[in-house]
């Protein structure tokens, strides 16, 4: 049986879970009072930190699912994303509009990466 490693475990969730050579991460902005640009930047930085904890990095992204509250914010997301993802290392990606758990969250990332 393969090992499951949980990082930053709380009663409701873990910051990351690593299993069978794959890291699973979900991120929302730590400061959800900020506008979309700041929330995206926060999430991308937080993803990098979680990947480091999993012995991975953004060049090893496999799949990213992005939930965004307002589709009008997609150009901001895409501009920041294109600066952040290493050239030649883009994962498969989906971006869908979603109602968020609170009105202050504007974006949420579900990340799968190789370790």
KATASUL-V334559 format. One line per field, one symbol per residue. psi: psi as a letter, one per 40 degrees, with the letter a starting at -180 (. if undefined). burial: I if it has 24 or more other C-alpha atoms within 12 Angstrom, else O. A space follows every 50 residues. Layout:
psi: ???
burial: ???
This chain:
psi: hiihhhhfhaddiidihhhfehhhihhihdgeeiiddddddddddddddd dddefaieeehdihhhhhdheeedddddddddddhhheehiihihihihi diedheihhhhhii.
burial: OOOOOOIOOOOOOOIIIIOOOIIIIIIIIOOIOOOIIIIIIIIIIIIIOI IOOIOIIIIIIIIIIIIIIIOOIIOOIOOOIOOIIOOOOOOOOOIOOOOO OOOOIIIIIIIIIII
